[in-house]
Amino acid sequence: MVNVRKLAKPRNKIAKHIPALERVKTYQEKVHLMVIEVLREESGRELAAVSRFNAQEFDWEKHNSQFRKDYFNTPLKELINYARKLYGLNNLDEIRDRRAAHKAARSKRIDGLNSLSSNSDELIDEDFEQDDEEMELED
């Protein structure tokens, strides 16, 4: 009896080269994603406020991932209608302005967190320096 074993095929796939411009999203795709992100942020803020009012927790990560799944394939025109009906954003310029405001608020929040973090690092360094000085005085 001949023992026939299936030989494993090599799993190393050669990466197909795709030119840079073919990997970049089109302008229309970028606009679509921008509108989705504005609606995601606005709805998240509103739902988070409702949760706070009701003394409940709001899971931003869950909201973000579910929102993107729910609306990724929604046509741009329909998304713009949601923006108009729900948030009074009547055109793409107003949506862009709101996106810029979201980015500015996020940057400010991150800068604030970074300054808190660097301040606490400075305080810790000062504490260590003070401990070192006290140890030298005791010796």
ChimeraX attribute file (.defattr): number of C-alpha atoms within 10 A of each C-alpha:
attribute: neighborCount
match mode: 1-to-1
recipient: residues
	/A:1	3
	/A:2	4
	/A:3	5
	/A:4	6
	/A:5	6
	/A:6	6
	/A:7	6
	/A:8	6
	/A:9	6
	/A:10	6
	/A:11	6
	/A:12	6
	/A:13	6
	/A:14	6
	/A:15	6
	/A:16	6
	/A:17	6
	/A:18	8
	/A:19	8
	/A:20	7
	/A:21	8
	/A:22	8
	/A:23	8
	/A:24	10
	/A:25	10
	/A:26	11
	/A:27	9
	/A:28	10
	/A:29	12
	/A:30	12
	/A:31	16
	/A:32	19
	/A:33	16
	/A:34	16
	/A:35	22
	/A:36	21
	/A:37	18
	/A:38	22
	/A:39	24
	/A:40	19
	/A:41	19
	/A:42	18
	/A:43	17
	/A:44	19
	/A:45	14
	/A:46	12
	/A:47	16
	/A:48	18
	/A:49	15
	/A:50	14
	/A:51	14
	/A:52	12
	/A:53	10
	/A:54	9
	/A:55	9
	/A:56	11
	/A:57	12
	/A:58	16
	/A:59	12
	/A:60	14
	/A:61	10
	/A:62	9
	/A:63	17
	/A:64	16
	/A:65	11
	/A:66	13
	/A:67	18
	/A:68	15
	/A:69	11
	/A:70	10
	/A:71	16
	/A:72	14
	/A:73	9
	/A:74	12
	/A:75	10
	/A:76	18
	/A:77	10
	/A:78	11
	/A:79	18
	/A:80	20
	/A:81	15
	/A:82	16
	/A:83	22
	/A:84	15
	/A:85	11
	/A:86	12
	/A:87	14
	/A:88	12
	/A:89	18
	/A:90	14
	/A:91	12
	/A:92	14
	/A:93	10
	/A:94	14
	/A:95	23
	/A:96	16
	/A:97	13
	/A:98	18
	/A:99	19
	/A:100	13
	/A:101	13
	/A:102	16
	/A:103	12
	/A:104	12
	/A:105	12
	/A:106	12
	/A:107	12
	/A:108	12
	/A:109	12
	/A:110	12
	/A:111	12
	/A:112	12
	/A:113	12
	/A:114	12
	/A:115	12
	/A:116	12
	/A:117	12
	/A:118	12
	/A:119	12
	/A:120	12
	/A:121	12
	/A:122	12
	/A:123	12
	/A:124	12
	/A:125	12
	/A:126	12
	/A:127	12
	/A:128	12
	/A:129	12
	/A:130	12
	/A:131	12
	/A:132	12
	/A:133	11
	/A:134	11
	/A:135	10
	/A:136	9
	/A:137	8
	/A:138	7
	/A:139	5
